[in-house]
Amino acid sequence: MSSVIVRMLGTCIALACCHNVGSAAEPISSSAWWNQAEQIAALSLTRSQRGLMEQHLTDYIARNRTQRAVTEAAATDLYIALSMADGTAAEIATTRLSLLASDALSRQTAMVTAVLRELDPVQHNLLLTKFPQILPRFWKVTAANRMLSPQLKQAPIALEERPKVLRLARKQQSETGRYTMSIEPHSVAAIPLHQIHGWTITLEHVDGKPVTGAVLRFVATMPEHGHGMSTEAEVSPGAAPGQYIAEGVNFHMPGWWQVSVAILDDGHRDLAHFNLTVGEI
């Protein structure tokens, strides 16, 4: 862990020692360190403390998830600018992503500080002496690049449980409702696993007219595992109006994959999302 993070955690602890909030709250189930039996016993953590810590983390994750579309838009702008060798646009997009990263770091610092404020000084000392690796590990797993999915290099995302019912339709409306998109693998059988392959994307306006000349970006992640593909797909126009071809797709693990296709069309920016199950019977 870098010296910067060490100093930041030290600042968080110093701030936390000055406060000890104590209103009642009910802990929810999570794998955070304050819900582990060993830490509960060693630090004498109360249900109220654990509930408040849980709420700080839950709020932090929720705020990060609201930033996903904003970060996706900035990453798409940078991707398109680099593809078109537009240095000015790339610089603007890079600056925007840097500001978003700075904001995310501030949110994380505030969350860690709020969590530590729920401990009293004795509990602080026990945490640091008996479990010296907990805070560095907690900082790492809650880092912004694990909470915000859209990055050019398929950065890790916050882990999510698979919904009981997955919407597996290959045709979806975009987030704004401006477009309808459908995706189909080039393989007529099952979706290929451990194999580089392609997909056909069909993009239409809501009135059914094909969208031509758009720039698309194809991203796939595994929400349950927190990673993306081992390759980066490239999208090019297809033969028919409104048709686009995504090549270089590789689902290297079986399970639930979430595909997001970013759209830039005549100044309009949008996203369409799809759920896929790969390599499952």
Secondary structure, DSSP 8 states (H G I E B T S, - for coil): --HHHHHHHHHHHHHHTT-------------SGGGSHHHHHHHT--HHHHHHHHHHHHHHHHHHHHTHHHHHHHHHHHHHHHHTT-HHHHHHHHHHHHHHHHHHHHHHHHHHHHHHHTS-HHHHHHHHHH-TTHHHHHHHHT-HHHH----TT----------SS----SEEE-TTSSEEEEEEES-SSS--SSS-EEEEEEEEETTS-B--S-EEEEEEEETTTTEE-SS--EEEE-SSTTEEEEEEE---SSEEEEEEEEEEETTEEEEEEEEEEES--
